[in-house]
Amino acid sequence: MTDTHPATVVIFDCESDGKPCFGLHSTRNEAEFQYVQCTCVCALIVPIAQLPSLEGAVELTCWRDVAATPSTSPFEPLLKAFDAASIVVGYNAFDFDFPLLWKYYGRKQNRRYLNHRTKTLDIFARLRAVSGHWPKLDDLLRANDLEPKTSDGKEAIRMWHANDRDGLEAYCQADVQLTAKLALLPEIVFGHTAMPEHVYGLMPMVRAVVGLHAVAEEGGYVVV
């Protein structure tokens, strides 16, 4: 039988050249990113079979001014990685990274954009929905004994305008690694609460996705 299991998980992070024009509402939309460009995207492409280990993951970096051809989106390698992935992981991806990337999907690719969002685990969104609070990535990292962020979004904007590409890529790659480590924790200390991994975690989602594909292939109920 042909193996139809999606093979990878993609963990990603985007940087921008400025701040979006956020409105008064609590959720973001693509229009607020009209005048903001994505500068750099870093991602880890991890074989689903080797999780929770990140060894052997493939690193991907895309720059907004570097494309395979003049007619190709510079972020098409990332979008193709999303196409092939079983799960996409981000931190505040629904309200920042995806709206930031929206213009690079093209006006007629709404279905592709929605498909990518549908398979995404957004750690920030899950924790915010459960707790009602806005968790900062750096606060979560420190509270859970992980190394802190190497910089911040404001400095990432400065690095882009200063043409410090090495620094910007290193910062973006570090955020991807930290997001991956956070997603793989068995629980997260958040304020005075320990959040179980089914709230935010990658491995429960992996087990659900693999289980669903096993059911589809074998025609029965499978516990993974």
Buried (B, 14 or more C-beta within 10 A) or exposed (E): EEEEBBEBBBBBBBBBBEEBEEEEEEEBEBEBBEEBBBBBBBBBBBBBEEBBEBEEBEEBBBBBEEBEEEEEBBBBBBBEBBEEBBBBBBBBBBBBBBBBBBBBBEEEBEEBBEBBBEBBBBBBBBBBEEBEEEBBBBEBBBEBEBEEBBBBBEBBBBBBEEEBBEBBBBBBBBBBBBBBBBBBBEBBBBEEEEBEBEBBBBBBBBBEBBBBBBEEBEEEEBEE
